[in-house]
């Protein structure tokens, strides 16, 4: 997203040190300004970054329901949380499913969208 929208401020939160190091190296190599990596779990920075972001985009490495309470603290009022979804729909509390055309013809991706 940062490459397509260079004026966007981006904070990447990654709990795994190896992945965080890779992301930081990619930011440096690509010369992306106003982008940073925070190497910790989202629960560890939710209070510090309270209401900081207009949008949070996350790839769920586990149940999104477990992460939503912490992630929702990061989003300012009127913001949005977008979660990559499972291959099939399940009931969402307070969100809606959005289906997007995939990169291969005939394939789609599901995203759960929550408005704050």
MMTF fields as JSON, N, C-alpha, C and O atoms, coordinates in Angstrom:
{
  "mmtfVersion": "1.0.0",
  "mmtfProducer": "UNKNOWN",
  "numBonds": 463,
  "numAtoms": 464,
  "numGroups": 116,
  "numChains": 1,
  "numModels": 1,
  "chainsPerModel": [1],
  "groupsPerChain": [116],
  "chainIdList": ["A"],
  "bondAtomList": [4, 2, 8, 6, 12, 10, 16, 14, 20, 18, 24, 22, 28, 26, 32, 30, 36, 34, 40, 38, 44, 42, 48, 46, 52, 50, 56, 54, 60, 58, 64, 62, 68, 66, 72, 70, 76, 74, 80, 78, 84, 82, 88, 86, 92, 90, 96, 94, 100, 98, 104, 102, 108, 106, 112, 110, 116, 114, 120, 118, 124, 122, 128, 126, 132, 130, 136, 134, 140, 138, 144, 142, 148, 146, 152, 150, 156, 154, 160, 158, 164, 162, 168, 166, 172, 170, 176, 174, 180, 178, 184, 182, 188, 186, 192, 190, 196, 194, 200, 198, 204, 202, 208, 206, 212, 210, 216, 214, 220, 218, 224, 222, 228, 226, 232, 230, 236, 234, 240, 238, 244, 242, 248, 246, 252, 250, 256, 254, 260, 258, 264, 262, 268, 266, 272, 270, 276, 274, 280, 278, 284, 282, 288, 286, 292, 290, 296, 294, 300, 298, 304, 302, 308, 306, 312, 310, 316, 314, 320, 318, 324, 322, 328, 326, 332, 330, 336, 334, 340, 338, 344, 342, 348, 346, 352, 350, 356, 354, 360, 358, 364, 362, 368, 366, 372, 370, 376, 374, 380, 378, 384, 382, 388, 386, 392, 390, 396, 394, 400, 398, 404, 402, 408, 406, 412, 410, 416, 414, 420, 418, 424, 422, 428, 426, 432, 430, 436, 434, 440, 438, 444, 442, 448, 446, 452, 450, 456, 454, 460, 458],
  "bondOrderList": [1, 1, 1, 1, 1, 1, 1, 1, 1, 1, 1, 1, 1, 1, 1, 1, 1, 1, 1, 1, 1, 1, 1, 1, 1, 1, 1, 1, 1, 1, 1, 1, 1, 1, 1, 1, 1, 1, 1, 1, 1, 1, 1, 1, 1, 1, 1, 1, 1, 1, 1, 1, 1, 1, 1, 1, 1, 1, 1, 1, 1, 1, 1, 1, 1, 1, 1, 1, 1, 1, 1, 1, 1, 1, 1, 1, 1, 1, 1, 1, 1, 1, 1, 1, 1, 1, 1, 1, 1, 1, 1, 1, 1, 1, 1, 1, 1, 1, 1, 1, 1, 1, 1, 1, 1, 1, 1, 1, 1, 1, 1, 1, 1, 1, 1],
  "groupList": [{"groupName": "UNK", "atomNameList": ["N", "CA", "C", "O"], "elementList": ["N", "C", "C", "O"], "formalChargeList": [0, 0, 0, 0], "bondAtomList": [1, 0, 2, 1, 3, 2], "bondOrderList": [1, 1, 2], "singleLetterCode": "X", "chemCompType": "L-PEPTIDE LINKING"}],
  "groupTypeList": [0, 0, 0, 0, 0, 0, 0, 0, 0, 0, 0, 0, 0, 0, 0, 0, 0, 0, 0, 0, 0, 0, 0, 0, 0, 0, 0, 0, 0, 0, 0, 0, 0, 0, 0, 0, 0, 0, 0, 0, 0, 0, 0, 0, 0, 0, 0, 0, 0, 0, 0, 0, 0, 0, 0, 0, 0, 0, 0, 0, 0, 0, 0, 0, 0, 0, 0, 0, 0, 0, 0, 0, 0, 0, 0, 0, 0, 0, 0, 0, 0, 0, 0, 0, 0, 0, 0, 0, 0, 0, 0, 0, 0, 0, 0, 0, 0, 0, 0, 0, 0, 0, 0, 0, 0, 0, 0, 0, 0, 0, 0, 0, 0, 0, 0, 0],
  "groupIdList": [1, 2, 3, 4, 5, 6, 7, 8, 9, 10, 11, 12, 13, 14, 15, 16, 17, 18, 19, 20, 21, 22, 23, 24, 25, 26, 27, 28, 29, 30, 31, 32, 33, 34, 35, 36, 37, 38, 39, 40, 41, 42, 43, 44, 45, 46, 47, 48, 49, 50, 51, 52, 53, 54, 55, 56, 57, 58, 59, 60, 61, 62, 63, 64, 65, 66, 67, 68, 69, 70, 71, 72, 73, 74, 75, 76, 77, 78, 79, 80, 81, 82, 83, 84, 85, 86, 87, 88, 89, 90, 91, 92, 93, 94, 95, 96, 97, 98, 99, 100, 101, 102, 103, 104, 105, 106, 107, 108, 109, 110, 111, 112, 113, 114, 115, 116],
  "secStructList": [7, 6, 6, 6, 7, 6, 6, 7, 7, 3, 3, 3, 3, 7, 1, 1, 2, 2, 2, 2, 2, 2, 2, 2, 2, 2, 2, 2, 2, 2, 6, 7, 1, 1, 3, 3, 3, 3, 7, 1, 7, 2, 2, 2, 2, 6, 6, 6, 6, 6, 6, 7, 3, 3, 3, 3, 3, 3, 3, 7, 1, 1, 7, 2, 2, 2, 2, 2, 2, 2, 2, 2, 2, 2, 3, 3, 3, 3, 3, 3, 3, 3, 3, 3, 7, 7, 1, 1, 7, 7, 7, 7, 1, 1, 3, 3, 3, 3, 3, 3, 3, 7, 1, 1, 6, 6, 7, 3, 3, 3, 3, 3, 3, 3, 3, 7],
  "xCoordList": [0.823, 0.0, 0.863, 0.525, 1.973, 2.859, 3.451, 3.629, 3.754, 4.321, 3.296, 3.639, 2.055, 0.988, 0.542, 0.177, 0.569, 0.16, 1.336, 1.353, 2.309, 3.528, 3.284, 4.097, 2.204, 1.954, 1.377, 1.216, 1.077, 0.495, 1.545, 2.67, 1.178, 2.031, 1.704, 0.532, 2.708, 2.492, 3.285, 4.476, 2.605, 3.253, 2.932, 1.765, 3.962, 3.797, 4.097, 5.168, 3.164, 3.368, 3.55, 2.657, 4.714, 5.045, 5.696, 6.696, 5.129, 5.645, 6.873, 7.659, 7.059, 8.204, 9.411, 9.348, 10.5, 11.696, 12.242, 12.628, 12.28, 12.811, 11.975, 12.522, 10.67, 9.788, 9.907, 9.933, 9.981, 10.124, 11.431, 11.462, 12.501, 13.785, 13.687, 14.22, 13.005, 12.815, 12.032, 12.409, 10.947, 10.127, 10.93, 10.824, 11.728, 12.559, 13.584, 13.832, 14.173, 15.14, 14.456, 15.017, 13.246, 12.506, 12.19, 12.301, 11.803, 11.507, 12.762, 12.7, 13.897, 15.165, 15.557, 15.868, 15.544, 15.976, 15.101, 15.591, 13.803, 12.879, 12.847, 12.215, 13.524, 13.573, 12.221, 11.886, 11.454, 10.111, 10.196, 10.601, 9.815, 9.804, 8.451, 7.471, 8.428, 7.198, 6.606, 5.39, 7.497, 7.103, 8.0, 9.205, 7.421, 8.223, 7.698, 6.563, 8.539, 8.186, 8.28, 9.272, 7.256, 7.242, 7.286, 6.373, 8.357, 8.561, 8.027, 8.766, 6.744, 6.079, 4.708, 4.287, 4.023, 2.643, 1.732, 2.025, 0.638, -0.275, -0.808, -1.031, -1.009, -1.502, -0.527, -0.923, 0.755, 1.784, 1.837, 2.426, 1.241, 1.291, -0.09, -0.198, -1.138, -2.494, -2.741, -3.343, -2.296, -2.513, -1.635, -2.079, -0.404, 0.548, 0.088, 0.276, -0.508, -0.935, -2.447, -3.029, -3.067, -4.52, -5.065, -4.663, -5.984, -6.656, -5.766, -6.136, -4.613, -3.624, -3.941, -3.554, -4.628, -4.75, -6.158, -7.145, -6.233, -7.519, -7.971, -9.16, -7.005, -7.317, -6.265, -5.089, -6.712, -5.823, -6.14, -7.295, -5.111, -5.252, -4.444, -3.254, -5.095, -4.371, -4.605, -5.67, -3.583, -3.649, -3.742, -2.829, -4.818, -5.058, -4.246, -4.413, -3.377, -2.597, -3.212, -2.56, -4.439, -5.201, -6.606, -6.993, -7.368, -8.735, -8.789, -8.253, -9.431, -9.52, -10.304, -10.088, -11.209, -11.985, -11.082, -11.379, -9.972, -9.033, -8.27, -7.929, -8.004, -7.219, -8.063, -7.554, -9.331, -10.157, -10.215, -10.164, -10.317, -10.342, -9.09, -9.196, -7.926, -6.686, -6.568, -6.201, -6.875, -6.747, -7.732, -7.395, -8.922, -9.921, -9.499, -9.97, -8.629, -8.111, -7.19, -7.024, -6.599, -5.658, -6.343, -5.737, -7.608, -8.326, -9.061, -9.729, -8.925, -9.634, -11.11, -11.457, -11.986, -13.413, -13.613, -13.011, -14.463, -14.714, -13.769, -13.881, -12.832, -11.86, -12.401, -13.568, -11.541, -11.951, -10.862, -9.672, -11.302, -10.403, -10.726, -11.883, -9.704, -9.876, -9.022, -7.816, -9.672, -8.987, -9.097, -10.188, -7.967, -8.069, -8.814, -8.533, -9.752, -10.633, -10.269, -9.351, -11.0, -10.829, -11.422, -12.083, -11.199, -11.721, -13.254, -13.812, -13.926, -15.394, -15.907, -15.239, -17.112, -17.705, -18.159, -18.594, -18.043, -18.639, -19.294, -19.043, -20.098, -20.822, -19.857, -18.942, -20.088, -19.275, -20.106, -21.283, -19.498, -20.141, -19.705, -18.566, -20.603, -20.318, -19.527, -19.047, -19.382, -18.64, -19.39, -20.478, -18.796, -19.405, -18.325, -17.161, -18.711, -17.786, -17.757, -18.796, -16.565, -16.389, -15.605, -14.545, -16.145, -15.492, -14.827, -15.459, -13.542, -12.751, -12.22, -11.807, -12.237, -11.705, -10.239, -9.466, -9.855, -8.469, -7.597, -8.089, -6.323, -5.41, -5.531, -5.093, -6.118, -6.379, -7.856, -8.714, -8.139, -9.527, -10.384, -9.996, -11.55, -12.491, -12.232, -12.996, -11.176, -10.863, -11.178, -10.999, -11.646, -11.956, -11.294, -10.876, -11.206, -10.692, -11.749, -12.47, -11.837, -12.771, -12.036, -10.95, -12.653, -12.116, -13.257, -14.368, -12.969, -13.923, -13.642, -12.499, -14.689, -14.539, -15.356, -16.549, -14.707, -15.351, -15.176, -14.061, -16.255, -16.205, -16.272, -17.105, -15.381, -15.284, -16.023, -16.065],
  "yCoordList": [-1.197, 0.0, 1.255, 2.25, 1.204, 2.366, 2.709, 3.885, 1.715, 1.951, 2.622, 3.518, 2.197, 2.748, 4.112, 4.975, 4.315, 5.581, 6.142, 6.004, 6.764, 7.216, 8.208, 8.284, 8.968, 9.956, 9.329, 10.01, 8.071, 7.345, 7.118, 6.715, 7.376, 7.012, 5.568, 5.216, 4.735, 3.313, 2.84, 3.121, 2.123, 1.452, -0.028, -0.42, -0.838, -2.281, -2.873, -2.637, -3.634, -4.278, -5.765, -6.427, -6.278, -7.688, -8.261, -7.731, -9.343, -9.921, -10.795, -10.964, -11.347, -12.235, -11.412, -10.692, -11.538, -10.724, -10.898, -9.916, -12.106, -12.346, -11.626, -11.013, -11.702, -11.009, -9.499, -8.779, -9.013, -7.572, -7.066, -5.982, -7.838, -7.456, -7.397, -6.483, -8.375, -8.374, -7.137, -6.474, -6.826, -5.661, -4.367, -3.493, -4.241, -3.047, -2.931, -1.837, -4.05, -4.042, -3.653, -2.896, -4.167, -3.832, -2.335, -1.709, -1.769, -0.334, 0.481, 1.445, 0.08, 0.772, 0.647, 1.643, -0.565, -0.817, -0.104, 0.368, -0.026, 0.634, 2.152, 2.872, 2.626, 4.062, 4.638, 5.759, 3.882, 4.33, 5.224, 4.781, 6.469, 7.382, 7.259, 6.776, 7.703, 7.687, 6.281, 6.095, 5.299, 3.908, 3.356, 3.608, 2.611, 2.051, 0.672, 0.309, -0.073, -1.403, -1.383, -0.919, -1.882, -2.039, -3.544, -4.275, -3.991, -5.426, -5.843, -5.895, -6.135, -6.586, -7.122, -7.039, -7.665, -8.102, -6.879, -5.939, -6.902, -5.759, -5.467, -4.307, -6.496, -6.285, -5.457, -4.776, -5.519, -4.793, -3.306, -2.553, -2.864, -1.444, -0.808, 0.368, -1.564, -1.048, 0.214, 1.163, 0.244, 1.422, 2.591, 3.739, 2.303, 3.332, 4.011, 5.216, 3.244, 3.76, 3.968, 3.957, 4.155, 4.317, 5.363, 6.526, 4.943, 5.85, 6.519, 7.567, 5.956, 6.578, 6.434, 7.292, 5.379, 5.027, 5.192, 4.926, 5.634, 5.73, 4.378, 4.139, 3.51, 2.168, 1.187, 1.522, -0.01, -1.115, -2.237, -2.634, -2.742, -3.881, -4.997, -4.839, -6.132, -7.217, -8.55, -8.834, -9.336, -10.697, -11.554, -11.563, -12.254, -12.987, -14.271, -15.175, -14.322, -15.531, -16.198, -16.357, -16.573, -17.12, -16.579, -16.109, -16.633, -16.129, -14.618, -14.007, -14.01, -12.549, -12.05, -10.929, -12.871, -12.472, -12.228, -11.385, -12.97, -12.804, -11.486, -10.89, -11.035, -9.813, -8.54, -7.454, -8.656, -7.458, -6.528, -5.313, -7.028, -6.087, -5.206, -4.009, -5.776, -4.987, -4.078, -2.911, -4.605, -3.835, -2.678, -1.596, -2.884, -1.811, -0.602, 0.506, -0.786, 0.337, 1.235, 2.416, 0.669, 1.416, 2.381, 3.358, 2.109, 2.848, 4.038, 3.931, 5.183, 6.387, 6.287, 5.519, 7.059, 7.024, 7.333, 8.261, 6.545, 6.694, 5.86, 5.84, 5.166, 4.345, 2.974, 2.662, 2.174, 0.861, -0.166, 0.149, -1.405, -2.54, -3.525, -3.903, -3.938, -4.909, -6.123, -6.011, -7.289, -8.543, -9.506, -9.725, -10.088, -11.131, -12.298, -12.702, -12.817, -13.815, -15.238, -15.499, -16.144, -17.562, -17.855, -16.993, -19.054, -19.378, -19.355, -19.182, -19.528, -19.504, -18.545, -18.27, -18.047, -17.072, -17.747, -18.898, -16.995, -17.402, -16.171, -15.057, -16.341, -15.233, -14.228, -14.592, -12.955, -11.871, -11.06, -10.791, -10.679, -9.788, -8.36, -7.988, -7.558, -6.149, -5.845, -4.724, -6.804, -6.574, -7.12, -7.682, -6.948, -7.469, -8.096, -7.702, -9.065, -9.697, -8.926, -8.513, -8.737, -8.121, -9.126, -9.603, -9.434, -10.381, -9.606, -8.771, -9.886, -9.158, -10.147, -11.257, -9.728, -10.566, -10.871, -9.969, -12.118, -12.524, -12.212, -11.741, -12.468, -12.185, -13.2, -12.929, -14.366, -15.356, -15.294, -15.128, -15.425, -15.368, -16.402, -17.559, -15.956, -16.853, -17.086, -17.796, -16.506, -16.681, -15.403, -14.305, -15.546, -14.384, -14.53, -15.622, -13.414, -13.379, -12.748, -11.844, -13.228, -12.686, -11.808, -12.144, -10.685, -9.793, -9.419, -9.12, -9.439, -8.983, -7.5, -7.111, -6.674, -5.225, -4.777, -5.065, -4.079, -3.551, -2.045, -1.55, -1.314, 0.149, 0.573, 0.09, 1.481, 1.901, 3.21, 3.737],
  "zCoordList": [0.0, 0.0, 0.0, -0.642, 0.719, 0.799, -0.562, -0.876, -1.362, -2.687, -3.593, -4.364, -3.504, -4.337, -3.837, -4.635, -2.525, -1.904, -1.095, 0.128, -1.746, -1.055, 0.068, 0.99, 0.031, 1.081, 2.357, 3.369, 2.302, 3.432, 4.517, 4.222, 5.767, 6.903, 7.249, 7.378, 7.401, 7.636, 8.845, 8.975, 9.721, 10.839, 10.715, 10.685, 10.644, 10.562, 11.934, 12.493, 12.475, 13.765, 13.498, 12.971, 13.869, 13.628, 14.873, 15.357, 15.394, 16.638, 16.435, 17.368, 15.261, 15.022, 14.559, 13.563, 15.304, 15.061, 13.646, 13.012, 13.153, 11.804, 10.743, 9.827, 10.87, 9.911, 10.055, 9.057, 11.298, 11.528, 10.913, 10.331, 11.038, 10.444, 8.924, 8.295, 8.341, 6.891, 6.452, 5.486, 7.157, 6.801, 6.918, 6.058, 7.972, 8.15, 7.018, 6.513, 6.627, 5.519, 4.209, 3.417, 3.98, 2.756, 2.713, 1.659, 3.835, 3.906, 3.568, 2.806, 4.144, 3.865, 2.402, 1.749, 1.893, 0.507, -0.513, -1.539, -0.227, -1.147, -0.945, -1.718, 0.087, 0.349, 0.729, 0.346, 1.474, 1.863, 3.093, 4.167, 2.928, 4.071, 4.781, 4.213, 6.015, 6.827, 6.921, 6.872, 7.058, 7.284, 8.376, 8.383, 9.293, 10.383, 10.764, 10.453, 11.434, 11.921, 13.434, 13.997, 14.084, 15.531, 15.776, 15.393, 16.415, 16.623, 17.989, 18.972, 18.029, 19.257, 18.888, 17.734, 19.863, 19.644, 19.75, 20.488, 19.013, 19.003, 20.409, 20.757, 21.204, 22.569, 23.392, 24.338, 23.027, 23.76, 23.472, 24.247, 22.385, 22.023, 21.894, 21.546, 22.167, 21.986, 22.809, 22.306, 24.046, 24.892, 24.444, 24.449, 24.061, 23.621, 22.33, 22.159, 21.43, 20.125, 20.055, 18.971, 21.189, 21.311, 20.34, 20.383, 19.46, 18.542, 17.515, 16.985, 17.215, 16.332, 14.849, 14.056, 14.462, 13.051, 12.502, 13.188, 11.259, 10.564, 10.029, 9.819, 9.817, 9.316, 9.808, 9.945, 10.065, 10.399, 9.431, 9.279, 8.783, 7.883, 8.497, 8.77, 8.716, 9.361, 8.691, 8.142, 8.761, 8.287, 9.535, 10.36, 9.667, 10.911, 10.965, 10.146, 11.937, 12.185, 13.408, 14.44, 13.279, 14.391, 14.269, 13.199, 15.323, 15.277, 15.328, 16.252, 14.345, 14.331, 15.535, 15.994, 16.05, 17.224, 18.422, 19.269, 18.493, 19.605, 19.514, 20.536, 18.297, 18.088, 18.036, 18.314, 17.687, 17.507, 18.719, 18.532, 19.941, 21.076, 21.148, 21.415, 20.917, 20.948, 19.742, 19.872, 18.578, 17.334, 17.306, 16.827, 17.803, 17.759, 18.585, 18.328, 19.563, 20.353, 19.522, 19.827, 18.477, 17.653, 16.697, 16.255, 16.377, 15.331, 15.918, 16.947, 15.243, 15.666, 15.273, 14.375, 15.94, 15.59, 14.106, 13.566, 13.463, 12.036, 11.189, 9.963, 11.842, 11.137, 10.78, 11.02, 10.212, 9.726, 10.024, 10.037, 10.264, 10.44, 9.321, 9.133, 8.582, 7.509, 7.853, 8.072, 7.898, 8.231, 7.069, 6.542, 6.662, 5.649, 6.281, 7.409, 5.54, 6.104, 5.761, 4.983, 6.349, 6.034, 4.659, 4.079, 4.13, 2.803, 2.718, 1.635, 3.851, 3.83, 4.897, 5.894, 4.655, 5.579, 6.864, 6.87, 7.947, 9.21, 9.816, 9.358, 10.798, 11.39, 12.014, 12.753, 11.696, 12.251, 13.234, 12.991, 14.325, 15.284, 14.984, 15.266, 14.415, 14.175, 12.918, 12.752, 12.04, 10.809, 9.608, 9.738, 8.448, 7.225, 6.36, 6.424, 5.559, 4.626, 3.321, 2.806, 2.795, 1.483, 0.643, 1.048, -0.526, -1.429, -2.554, -3.201, -2.785, -3.766, -4.803, -4.467, -6.057, -7.131, -6.863, -6.538, -6.995, -6.782, -7.983, -9.009, -7.859, -8.958, -10.084, -11.202, -9.815, -10.861, -11.227, -10.36, -12.492, -12.972, -12.245, -12.088, -11.81, -11.149, -9.674, -9.02, -9.139, -7.716, -6.972, -7.499, -5.755, -4.927, -3.56, -3.174, -2.832, -1.466, -0.587, -1.012, 0.636, 1.611, 2.62, 3.09, 2.935, 3.952, 4.895, 4.457, 6.181, 7.178, 7.416, 7.658, 7.348, 7.5, 8.706, 8.805, 9.609, 10.811, 10.827, 10.664, 11.019, 11.085, 12.549, 13.316, 12.912, 14.323, 14.516, 15.628]
}
